[in-house]
């Protein structure tokens, strides 16, 4: 992130607080200018669920932690701010309060619901001095960063991770290649791969329309030793499944999704969802088991983990 953008995020809340104390018309115009600059920066740094198509306004500073239904220590939050942390809370275009995030050195070191952010930062609330700085740096290294032709990062369990960086052009070419090679009648074609490509194609189109940039498609993490990300964008991680019409398939899905679900972040060695993106499972129309009691329970558990199930490619548009 450019130095100017970092300065706007770290100094902006302090400037707003001082301007608010003045109470003059000139101060009011300055507050509007600073808020606009900060909003622009936030919407450009790729924080999950803070995108132009969903966010109308953002509350900055300690104020962002109020009215969330979760108790935060104001004194602890102020200590973090002095170390360069900026708290933000989204006000969505429907007027409802959205997610919150904590930004450090231009990266969202925590984002999601208020409960999830408090949990991610739990080691920081009582830390002071050198220990607080060290704890912040530990969280900072968990965020994926581009190094050469790869995204690299480390998760809470200390697993070092990398995946190829895909430009939008390379990603779209990959979608088209897999789609072409797996058409019905083509020798060696795989129906699951065709469905995955069709999902990627639709998500790419929706992303272009709603400013949700594509990041991954059929992207192998640690050369597939950790797994493959079917599709991801600023906002979503998407798993494409042709068939979820059995308890076994749903159980396998539940196990697979542990690498994306926030509650497994500190216990799953292959946890990949550093930015706490919303997880989506799209399956072929009607091909999900909603009859067996055990299957219904798995679906319920995953929905409680904020997983979104989408019945058929044609319904992906409902994500936006």
KOLVO-321054 format. One record per residue (C-alpha): residue number from 1; x, y, z. Coordinates in steps of 0.2 Angstrom, whole numbers. Layout:
<pts>
<pt NUM <X Y Z>>
...
</pts>
This chain:
<pts>
<pt 1 <0 0 0>>
<pt 2 <7 17 -4>>
<pt 3 <13 28 10>>
<pt 4 <0 41 8>>
<pt 5 <-14 28 9>>
<pt 6 <-7 21 25>>
<pt 7 <-5 38 33>>
<pt 8 <-23 42 29>>
<pt 9 <-29 26 38>>
<pt 10 <-18 28 53>>
<pt 11 <-19 47 55>>
<pt 12 <-37 49 49>>
<pt 13 <-46 44 65>>
<pt 14 <-35 56 76>>
<pt 15 <-38 70 63>>
<pt 16 <-57 67 64>>
<pt 17 <-57 67 83>>
<pt 18 <-49 84 83>>
<pt 19 <-59 92 70>>
<pt 20 <-75 86 79>>
<pt 21 <-70 96 94>>
<pt 22 <-69 112 84>>
<pt 23 <-87 112 79>>
<pt 24 <-85 125 65>>
<pt 25 <-92 125 48>>
<pt 26 <-74 124 41>>
<pt 27 <-71 109 52>>
<pt 28 <-87 101 45>>
<pt 29 <-81 103 28>>
<pt 30 <-64 96 33>>
<pt 31 <-72 81 42>>
<pt 32 <-81 77 26>>
<pt 33 <-65 78 15>>
<pt 34 <-56 66 27>>
<pt 35 <-70 54 28>>
<pt 36 <-71 53 9>>
<pt 37 <-52 50 8>>
<pt 38 <-53 36 21>>
<pt 39 <-68 28 13>>
<pt 40 <-59 28 -4>>
<pt 41 <-43 20 3>>
<pt 42 <-53 6 13>>
<pt 43 <-63 1 -3>>
<pt 44 <-47 -1 -12>>
<pt 45 <-37 -12 0>>
<pt 46 <-47 -28 -4>>
<pt 47 <-55 -32 13>>
<pt 48 <-68 -45 13>>
<pt 49 <-86 -38 14>>
<pt 50 <-80 -20 12>>
<pt 51 <-84 -17 -7>>
<pt 52 <-90 -3 -17>>
<pt 53 <-106 -12 -21>>
<pt 54 <-111 -16 -3>>
<pt 55 <-104 -2 8>>
<pt 56 <-112 16 9>>
<pt 57 <-102 23 23>>
<pt 58 <-89 18 36>>
<pt 59 <-87 22 54>>
<pt 60 <-69 24 60>>
<pt 61 <-59 23 76>>
<pt 62 <-65 16 93>>
<pt 63 <-83 22 88>>
<pt 64 <-83 7 76>>
<pt 65 <-83 -5 90>>
<pt 66 <-99 3 98>>
<pt 67 <-116 -4 95>>
<pt 68 <-110 -21 89>>
<pt 69 <-118 -31 103>>
<pt 70 <-101 -36 108>>
<pt 71 <-92 -28 123>>
<pt 72 <-75 -21 119>>
<pt 73 <-63 -12 131>>
<pt 74 <-61 6 125>>
<pt 75 <-45 7 134>>
<pt 76 <-38 -8 125>>
<pt 77 <-44 -2 108>>
<pt 78 <-36 15 111>>
<pt 79 <-19 6 115>>
<pt 80 <-21 -3 99>>
<pt 81 <-24 13 89>>
<pt 82 <-9 21 97>>
<pt 83 <1 6 89>>
<pt 84 <-6 10 72>>
<pt 85 <-22 0 72>>
<pt 86 <-37 7 63>>
<pt 87 <-54 0 67>>
<pt 88 <-68 2 54>>
<pt 89 <-86 -3 53>>
<pt 90 <-97 -4 37>>
<pt 91 <-113 4 35>>
<pt 92 <-121 -5 21>>
<pt 93 <-131 2 7>>
<pt 94 <-147 -5 15>>
<pt 95 <-143 6 30>>
<pt 96 <-139 -9 41>>
<pt 97 <-123 -11 51>>
<pt 98 <-111 -23 42>>
<pt 99 <-94 -31 47>>
<pt 100 <-80 -23 56>>
<pt 101 <-61 -24 53>>
<pt 102 <-45 -20 61>>
<pt 103 <-32 -13 49>>
<pt 104 <-13 -13 53>>
<pt 105 <1 -7 40>>
<pt 106 <-13 -6 27>>
<pt 107 <-19 -24 29>>
<pt 108 <-34 -31 38>>
<pt 109 <-27 -41 52>>
<pt 110 <-45 -45 58>>
<pt 111 <-62 -44 49>>
<pt 112 <-79 -51 51>>
<pt 113 <-93 -50 64>>
<pt 114 <-89 -41 80>>
<pt 115 <-87 -58 89>>
<pt 116 <-75 -65 76>>
<pt 117 <-64 -49 77>>
<pt 118 <-64 -49 96>>
<pt 119 <-58 -68 95>>
<pt 120 <-45 -65 82>>
<pt 121 <-37 -50 93>>
<pt 122 <-40 -59 110>>
<pt 123 <-21 -60 113>>
<pt 124 <-19 -41 110>>
<pt 125 <-33 -34 122>>
<pt 126 <-22 -35 137>>
<pt 127 <-5 -34 129>>
<pt 128 <6 -18 131>>
<pt 129 <22 -11 125>>
<pt 130 <34 -23 116>>
<pt 131 <22 -38 119>>
<pt 132 <8 -28 110>>
<pt 133 <20 -24 95>>
<pt 134 <25 -42 94>>
<pt 135 <7 -48 94>>
<pt 136 <3 -36 80>>
<pt 137 <17 -42 69>>
<pt 138 <12 -60 72>>
<pt 139 <-5 -56 65>>
<pt 140 <2 -45 51>>
<pt 141 <12 -60 44>>
<pt 142 <-4 -71 42>>
<pt 143 <-10 -59 28>>
<pt 144 <-7 -65 11>>
<pt 145 <6 -54 1>>
<pt 146 <12 -55 -17>>
<pt 147 <30 -60 -18>>
<pt 148 <35 -62 -37>>
<pt 149 <23 -73 -45>>
<pt 150 <15 -80 -29>>
<pt 151 <4 -76 -14>>
<pt 152 <13 -81 2>>
<pt 153 <8 -81 20>>
<pt 154 <8 -91 36>>
<pt 155 <-7 -97 46>>
<pt 156 <-10 -97 65>>
<pt 157 <-3 -115 66>>
<pt 158 <13 -109 58>>
<pt 159 <10 -118 41>>
<pt 160 <19 -108 27>>
<pt 161 <8 -106 12>>
<pt 162 <9 -101 -6>>
<pt 163 <-2 -101 -21>>
<pt 164 <1 -94 -39>>
<pt 165 <-4 -76 -42>>
<pt 166 <-17 -75 -56>>
<pt 167 <-20 -60 -66>>
<pt 168 <-38 -58 -72>>
<pt 169 <-33 -62 -89>>
<pt 170 <-24 -78 -84>>
<pt 171 <-38 -83 -73>>
<pt 172 <-51 -81 -87>>
<pt 173 <-40 -91 -99>>
<pt 174 <-39 -105 -86>>
<pt 175 <-58 -105 -84>>
<pt 176 <-60 -106 -103>>
<pt 177 <-46 -120 -105>>
<pt 178 <-54 -131 -92>>
<pt 179 <-72 -128 -99>>
<pt 180 <-66 -132 -117>>
<pt 181 <-56 -148 -111>>
<pt 182 <-71 -155 -101>>
<pt 183 <-86 -153 -113>>
<pt 184 <-97 -168 -115>>
<pt 185 <-90 -180 -128>>
<pt 186 <-72 -174 -126>>
<pt 187 <-60 -188 -122>>
<pt 188 <-55 -188 -104>>
<pt 189 <-68 -175 -99>>
<pt 190 <-73 -174 -81>>
<pt 191 <-90 -167 -77>>
<pt 192 <-85 -160 -60>>
<pt 193 <-72 -150 -69>>
<pt 194 <-84 -143 -82>>
<pt 195 <-96 -138 -68>>
<pt 196 <-82 -130 -58>>
<pt 197 <-77 -120 -74>>
<pt 198 <-95 -114 -77>>
<pt 199 <-96 -108 -59>>
<pt 200 <-80 -99 -61>>
<pt 201 <-86 -91 -77>>
<pt 202 <-102 -85 -69>>
<pt 203 <-93 -78 -54>>
<pt 204 <-81 -69 -64>>
<pt 205 <-95 -61 -74>>
<pt 206 <-104 -56 -58>>
<pt 207 <-87 -50 -51>>
<pt 208 <-84 -38 -65>>
<pt 209 <-102 -32 -64>>
<pt 210 <-102 -29 -45>>
<pt 211 <-83 -24 -43>>
<pt 212 <-79 -40 -34>>
<pt 213 <-62 -44 -41>>
<pt 214 <-58 -63 -45>>
<pt 215 <-42 -69 -36>>
<pt 216 <-42 -88 -38>>
<pt 217 <-48 -101 -50>>
<pt 218 <-43 -120 -48>>
<pt 219 <-28 -113 -39>>
<pt 220 <-17 -125 -30>>
<pt 221 <-10 -121 -13>>
<pt 222 <8 -127 -9>>
<pt 223 <7 -136 -26>>
<pt 224 <-9 -145 -21>>
<pt 225 <-1 -152 -5>>
<pt 226 <-14 -142 5>>
<pt 227 <-28 -141 -7>>
<pt 228 <-36 -132 -22>>
<pt 229 <-47 -116 -21>>
<pt 230 <-61 -118 -34>>
<pt 231 <-64 -100 -34>>
<pt 232 <-61 -84 -24>>
<pt 233 <-64 -65 -25>>
<pt 234 <-62 -51 -13>>
<pt 235 <-78 -56 -5>>
<pt 236 <-81 -75 -7>>
<pt 237 <-72 -92 -7>>
<pt 238 <-83 -103 -18>>
<pt 239 <-83 -122 -18>>
<pt 240 <-92 -130 -33>>
<pt 241 <-100 -147 -30>>
<pt 242 <-109 -157 -43>>
<pt 243 <-117 -169 -31>>
<pt 244 <-122 -167 -12>>
<pt 245 <-136 -179 -12>>
<pt 246 <-129 -191 1>>
<pt 247 <-124 -190 19>>
<pt 248 <-106 -196 14>>
<pt 249 <-104 -181 2>>
<pt 250 <-110 -169 14>>
<pt 251 <-99 -176 28>>
<pt 252 <-84 -174 16>>
<pt 253 <-89 -156 12>>
<pt 254 <-90 -152 30>>
<pt 255 <-72 -159 33>>
<pt 256 <-66 -150 18>>
<pt 257 <-73 -133 23>>
<pt 258 <-63 -133 40>>
<pt 259 <-49 -125 31>>
<pt 260 <-60 -110 27>>
<pt 261 <-71 -108 43>>
<pt 262 <-66 -95 56>>
<pt 263 <-69 -106 71>>
<pt 264 <-55 -118 64>>
<pt 265 <-42 -104 61>>
<pt 266 <-32 -109 76>>
<pt 267 <-34 -128 76>>
<pt 268 <-33 -132 57>>
<pt 269 <-15 -134 51>>
<pt 270 <-21 -131 33>>
<pt 271 <-32 -116 37>>
<pt 272 <-32 -104 21>>
<pt 273 <-45 -91 24>>
<pt 274 <-34 -77 32>>
<pt 275 <-46 -63 27>>
<pt 276 <-61 -72 34>>
<pt 277 <-71 -71 17>>
<pt 278 <-88 -78 16>>
<pt 279 <-89 -96 11>>
<pt 280 <-101 -101 -3>>
<pt 281 <-105 -119 -8>>
<pt 282 <-114 -120 -25>>
<pt 283 <-121 -137 -31>>
<pt 284 <-130 -143 -47>>
<pt 285 <-148 -139 -46>>
<pt 286 <-158 -150 -33>>
<pt 287 <-143 -161 -30>>
<pt 288 <-142 -160 -11>>
<pt 289 <-149 -172 2>>
<pt 290 <-162 -163 13>>
<pt 291 <-171 -179 18>>
<pt 292 <-159 -188 29>>
<pt 293 <-159 -182 47>>
<pt 294 <-140 -183 48>>
<pt 295 <-138 -173 31>>
<pt 296 <-150 -159 37>>
<pt 297 <-140 -157 53>>
<pt 298 <-124 -155 43>>
<pt 299 <-132 -142 32>>
<pt 300 <-138 -133 48>>
<pt 301 <-121 -133 56>>
<pt 302 <-113 -126 41>>
<pt 303 <-126 -112 39>>
<pt 304 <-122 -108 58>>
<pt 305 <-104 -106 52>>
<pt 306 <-111 -93 39>>
<pt 307 <-109 -104 24>>
<pt 308 <-120 -99 10>>
<pt 309 <-128 -114 0>>
<pt 310 <-133 -109 -18>>
<pt 311 <-144 -121 -28>>
<pt 312 <-138 -120 -46>>
<pt 313 <-127 -108 -55>>
<pt 314 <-142 -98 -60>>
<pt 315 <-144 -92 -42>>
<pt 316 <-126 -86 -40>>
<pt 317 <-132 -69 -44>>
<pt 318 <-142 -68 -28>>
<pt 319 <-125 -66 -19>>
<pt 320 <-125 -49 -25>>
</pts>
